[in-house]
Amino acid sequence: MPHLTTTEATLSATGAERLGFGVPGYAHPLLAPVEWAELTRPGTPLHWAVLNVADGGPGTRPDPHCLEAVGRLTNAGIRVLGHLDLDHGSRPFGEIVSDAHRYLDWYRVGGFLLDRCPVERADLAGVRRVTATLETVLDDGHLVLGHGTHPYPGYAEVADQLVTFSGAWADYRWSQVAEWTASHPPERFAHFVHGVPRTHLDEAMRIARWQGAGTIFFTDRVGDGSGQSGAFDALPGYWDEIVSRIGPGVSE
């Protein structure tokens, strides 16, 4: 699996043409059939979509509704990623690999989102062990580290993409990008933002481009309580509008 590690500084504004969606994980297909069906709409600039079957993993047995949804996306040429919870580095290595094998055996996923990924230098070796193992079982797969903030720069060497922001619009609009990200092209970074008002869509996309993120998911929905749980379960209220603003695209 190729890791893009260019050392040439890239102005983030030049990555505008690469902007597309990464769907962090809709609700179960039985609960969100419209959301999953929309992902196969021709021309949707979709880079990948995450399948989270049950409690951050693949569940205990193949789910027929998930099998059907993943089959439709795969047949449409869309990359589906399995959701693996690293629990900030506290999950046992064996559990992570076991979940990965179930995703591959049951759903033939094309990669993984490693959610709640650690960010500190001390945890890098453990994450590298996980990604190296996943690379051996993936066929040209795609690995995304779900930090949610800027991690130690060395993490960029062990995966295809890093989620360097995941949170609320109130925080995103005042966020700062880490200087080291300028050494990498926009396709290396993803931003997930909830609570983005329709009237601020243009501003949110400008921030993403300026900060050098090539993959985004913006929604006007908000999470349960003070967190973001549930914010990404359903389509944004302005889905058609944001799709038309970004323009046609293809799965990576």
Secondary structure, 3 states (H helix, E strand, C coil): CCCCCCCCCCCHHHHHHHCEEEECCCCCCCCCHHHHHHCCCCCCCEEEEEECCECCECCCCCCHHHHHHHHHHHHCCCCEEEEEECHHHCCCHHHHHHHHHHHHHHHCCCEEEEECCCCCHHHHHHHHHHHHHHHHHCCCCEEEEECCCCCCHHHHHCCCEEEEEEEEHHHHCCCCCCHHHHHCCHHHEEEEEECCCHHHHHHHHHHHHHCCCCEEEECCCCCCCCCCCCCCCCCCCCHHHHHHHHCCCCCC
